[in-house]
Amino acid sequence: MFGREGSLWKLKRAAKSGDCEAAFEVGACYLNGIGVDKDVDKAVEFFKMGAENGSPGAALTLGDMLEHGFINKDGQRVADFDSAFLLFKMASEGGLAAGSYRMGLMYRDGKGAPQDMGAALALITDAAGKGSDQALVALFYMYRDGCGTDRDMDKAMEFLRKAAERGNIEAVSKLEDLFPERNDGQEK
């Protein structure tokens, strides 16, 4: 990734000058140990810098870290649903389907925001419209179970089929479970 000497240094300098995407890239390098020693605290620092300066990817990544929790250099687990929710909102507003999807899940589960099935349905539907196959699978379950909407098996199956057509493994597996006779006669 850093074929030229000093490329990471140049990215760091750009990040510290307000380049949000450079900050996102530097954060990813620290998170994954690419060209530098792995350092979660520095990754968080650069993701935060990127998010504050408008990088939807940095906001999404930092939101994911805060929702699931991470271990800092002091050995403490850091998790913050409220901040994760706000970061997913930034990612969504930046056009990322994953931001809308993750915000929708937080509304559905009442994490970082009060439980609101209508908002969850709207955001997950938005994510599906932006191309998220995970959102299509979530819509299958929401319509199947009547979460935030009336129960509608035809619509639920439509979402599941679309997700399977896009290659979503969970959707393909669920369809095989629901319709074993369509499994080309192969045994599981």
Secondary structure as UniProt FT lines:
FT   TURN            5..6
FT   HELIX           7..16
FT   TURN            17..18
FT   HELIX           20..32
FT   HELIX           40..52
FT   TURN            53..54
FT   HELIX           56..68
FT   STRAND          70..71
FT   TURN            73..74
FT   STRAND          77..78
FT   HELIX           81..93
FT   TURN            94..95
FT   HELIX           97..109
FT   HELIX           117..129
FT   TURN            130..131
FT   HELIX           133..145
FT   HELIX           153..165
FT   TURN            166..167
FT   HELIX           169..178
FT   HELIX           180..182
FT   TURN            184..185
//
